[in-house]
Amino acid sequence: MDQLPIFVNLRGRKVILVGEGDAADAKGRLIERAGGICVDADDNEAVLAFVAVEDEAEALASAAELKARGLLVNVVDRPEHCDFTTPALVDREPVLVAIGTGGASAGMAKAIRQRIETLLPENLGMLAKSVSNARDAIRAQWPQAADRRRALDQAFAAGGSLDPFQSHGASAIDAWLDSGSAAPPSRLVEIPLLSGNADDLTLLTARLLGEADHIFHDANVPPVILNRARADAVRHEGTPPTPAPEGLVLYLRLPSACR
């Protein structure tokens, strides 16, 4: 991963925009859509900066001056000089899907965005807001954080009560809570990997990696496989103990012949 994807809260905050023309106008719309306020380069309260200037020397000089002031700068169409890039967005507020290519190809990011647009229902944002509004009720039903996460994982899974790829009515979250669904029980799943190539992961293995609480693995399992797991999943090199930890526990095995 060459860049750290983050979502920055710009509402009511100042962002420097240098330049004129279509590219500058596009960045201005993006800043304002996120609630930011476009300001000139001499504003000392700005938190970020965009340089949309066609002339190479002028653009780089402006970017260097802004960077010297400690600002993170995006230099339009010059990814090698950018501190950050802006992704293609699928907007289902408050759900945002960002597709970035590290500046390699805006066209590729757009093509991926257009395909994802067709997969996500228009009312996905309403579902997300309903889950947020029900946070206290969810905590009351599953006081333990691990139980709460596993219950939500089960609800959001394909075909689940709150499957985000399906359209839901306003009462979906209440119906899920009223159903009295229990958090999935703790279990240990042993996974013999087909190879050390992440592209060879089955859909089931990829899903389990995204849900696991603990991951035990042989020493020869490469980082490219382990990086597919949740960032907060606990990693352990070696075999799982008896009894295994609570929650969803995976044991990844990679035979030497499959390296």
C-alpha positions in Angstrom: 0.0 0.0 0.0 1.7 3.2 -1.2 -0.8 5.6 0.3 -2.9 5.8 3.5 -6.5 6.3 2.6 -8.3 8.7 5.0 -11.5 10.7 5.0 -10.9 14.3 6.1 -13.6 16.4 7.7 -13.5 19.7 5.8 -16.9 21.1 6.9 -16.4 24.8 7.7 -12.6 24.6 7.2 -10.5 26.6 4.7 -8.8 25.0 1.7 -6.4 26.9 -0.5 -7.2 26.6 -4.3 -4.6 28.0 -6.7 -5.4 28.3 -10.4 -8.2 28.9 -12.9 -10.0 27.0 -15.5 -11.8 23.7 -15.7 -9.4 21.7 -13.4 -9.6 24.4 -10.7 -13.3 24.6 -11.0 -13.6 20.8 -10.6 -11.5 20.9 -7.4 -13.5 23.9 -6.1 -16.7 21.9 -6.5 -15.2 19.0 -4.7 -14.1 21.1 -1.8 -17.4 22.8 -1.5 -19.3 19.5 -1.8 -17.4 18.3 1.2 -18.3 21.5 3.1 -14.9 23.2 2.8 -14.3 26.9 2.0 -12.1 27.8 -0.9 -9.5 30.5 -0.1 -6.5 32.2 -1.7 -2.9 31.1 -1.2 -2.2 33.9 1.4 -4.8 32.5 3.9 -2.9 31.2 7.0 -5.9 29.3 8.4 -6.1 26.7 5.6 -5.6 23.0 6.3 -5.0 21.7 2.8 -4.1 23.1 -0.6 -4.8 22.3 -4.3 -2.7 23.7 -7.1 -4.5 23.6 -10.5 -2.1 25.5 -12.7 -1.2 24.4 -16.3 2.3 25.9 -16.5 4.7 23.3 -15.0 7.2 25.8 -13.5 4.5 28.0 -12.0 2.6 25.0 -10.5 5.7 23.5 -8.9 6.8 26.8 -7.5 3.4 27.4 -6.0 3.3 23.9 -4.5 6.8 24.3 -3.0 5.8 27.5 -1.3 2.7 25.9 0.2 4.6 22.8 1.3 7.2 25.0 3.0 4.3 26.4 5.2 3.6 22.8 6.3 0.5 22.3 4.1 -0.3 19.0 2.4 -0.6 19.8 -1.3 -2.3 18.2 -4.3 -0.8 19.3 -7.6 -3.4 18.6 -10.3 -2.2 16.1 -13.0 1.2 15.8 -11.4 0.9 12.8 -9.0 4.7 12.6 -8.4 4.5 16.0 -6.7 1.3 15.4 -4.7 1.2 14.9 -0.9 -2.3 13.4 -1.4 -4.6 12.5 -4.3 -8.3 12.7 -4.6 -10.1 9.4 -5.3 -13.1 8.7 -7.5 -16.2 8.6 -5.2 -19.3 6.6 -4.9 -21.5 8.8 -2.7 -24.3 7.2 -0.6 -24.0 9.7 2.2 -22.9 9.0 4.9 -21.4 6.0 3.1 -18.5 6.9 0.8 -16.6 4.5 -1.4 -13.3 5.9 -2.5 -11.3 4.4 -5.4 -7.7 5.6 -5.8 -4.9 4.6 -8.1 -2.2 6.7 -6.6 -2.5 9.1 -9.5 -1.7 6.3 -12.0 -5.0 6.7 -13.9 -8.0 8.8 -13.2 -9.8 7.0 -16.0 -9.3 3.6 -14.4 -10.6 5.0 -11.1 -13.7 6.4 -12.9 -14.4 3.0 -14.6 -14.2 1.2 -11.3 -16.4 3.8 -9.7 -19.0 3.4 -12.4 -19.1 -0.3 -11.9 -19.5 -0.1 -8.1 -22.3 2.5 -8.6 -24.4 -0.2 -10.2 -23.9 -2.6 -7.2 -24.9 -0.3 -4.3 -28.6 0.6 -3.7 -29.5 4.3 -3.6 -30.9 4.0 -0.1 -27.7 2.6 1.4 -27.1 5.9 3.2 -30.5 5.6 4.9 -29.5 2.1 6.2 -26.2 3.5 7.5 -27.9 6.3 9.3 -30.4 3.9 10.8 -27.5 1.8 12.2 -25.9 4.9 13.6 -29.1 6.0 15.3 -29.5 2.5 16.8 -26.0 2.5 18.3 -27.3 2.6 21.9 -29.8 -0.2 21.3 -27.2 -2.3 19.6 -24.8 -1.8 22.6 -27.6 -2.7 25.0 -28.4 -5.9 23.1 -24.7 -6.9 22.8 -22.7 -5.3 25.7 -19.5 -7.0 24.7 -17.7 -5.4 21.8 -16.6 -8.7 20.3 -20.2 -10.0 20.4 -21.5 -6.8 18.9 -19.0 -6.9 16.0 -19.8 -10.5 15.2 -23.6 -9.8 15.3 -23.1 -6.9 12.9 -20.8 -9.0 10.7 -23.5 -11.6 10.5 -26.2 -9.0 9.7 -24.1 -7.3 7.0 -23.1 -10.6 5.3 -24.5 -11.5 1.9 -28.1 -12.4 2.4 -28.1 -11.1 6.0 -30.7 -9.0 7.7 -28.8 -5.8 6.8 -27.0 -6.9 3.7 -25.8 -3.5 2.3 -26.0 -4.7 -1.3 -29.8 -5.2 -0.9 -32.4 -2.4 -0.6 -34.0 -2.1 2.8 -36.9 -0.2 4.3 -36.7 2.3 7.2 -37.7 -0.4 9.7 -35.0 -2.9 8.7 -32.8 -2.1 11.8 -35.8 -2.4 14.2 -36.8 -5.7 12.7 -33.2 -7.0 13.0 -33.1 -6.0 16.7 -36.5 -7.4 17.4 -35.5 -10.7 15.9 -33.3 -11.4 18.9 -30.4 -12.6 16.7 -27.6 -14.0 18.8 -24.0 -13.3 18.0 -22.3 -16.2 16.2 -20.7 -18.6 18.6 -16.9 -18.8 18.9 -15.3 -21.2 16.4 -12.0 -22.3 14.9 -11.6 -22.6 11.2 -8.6 -24.3 9.7 -7.8 -23.1 6.1 -5.3 -24.9 3.9 -4.3 -22.2 1.4 -4.0 -23.0 -2.3 -0.9 -20.8 -2.7 0.9 -17.8 -1.4 -0.9 -15.6 -4.0 -3.7 -13.5 -2.7 -5.5 -13.8 -6.0 -6.0 -17.5 -5.3 -8.0 -16.9 -2.1 -11.5 -18.3 -2.3 -14.4 -15.9 -1.7 -15.1 -17.8 1.6 -11.6 -17.4 2.8 -11.5 -13.7 1.9 -14.8 -13.2 3.8 -13.5 -15.0 6.9 -10.2 -13.0 6.8 -12.4 -9.9 7.0 -14.3 -11.2 10.0 -11.7 -13.0 12.1 -10.8 -11.9 15.6 -7.6 -14.0 15.8 -5.4 -15.4 13.0 -2.9 -18.1 13.6 -0.6 -18.9 10.7 2.4 -20.9 9.6 5.6 -19.0 9.3 5.6 -19.3 5.5 2.2 -17.6 5.0 3.2 -14.3 3.2 2.2 -10.8 4.3 0.2 -10.3 1.1 -2.3 -12.9 2.5 -2.3 -11.7 6.1 -2.9 -8.1 4.9 -6.3 -9.2 3.7 -7.4 -9.6 7.3 -9.0 -6.9 9.4 -6.4 -4.4 10.6 -7.4 -5.1 14.3 -7.4 -8.9 14.0 -4.7 -10.3 16.3 -2.0 -12.2 14.4 -0.1 -15.2 15.9 2.6 -17.2 14.2 2.1 -20.9 15.0 -0.8 -23.2 15.7 -3.8 -22.2 17.8 -3.8 -23.3 21.5 -6.4 -25.6 23.1 -8.8 -24.1 23.9 -8.6 -21.4 21.2 -9.4 -17.8 22.0 -13.0 -16.6 21.9 -14.5 -15.3 18.7 -13.8 -16.3 15.1 -10.3 -17.9 15.0 -8.5 -18.9 11.7 -5.6 -21.1 11.3 -3.9 -20.6 7.9 -1.7 -23.4 6.6 0.5 -23.1 3.5 2.2 -26.4 2.5 5.8 -25.9 1.4 4.9 -27.1 -2.1 2.4 -24.2 -2.5 4.8 -21.4 -1.8 
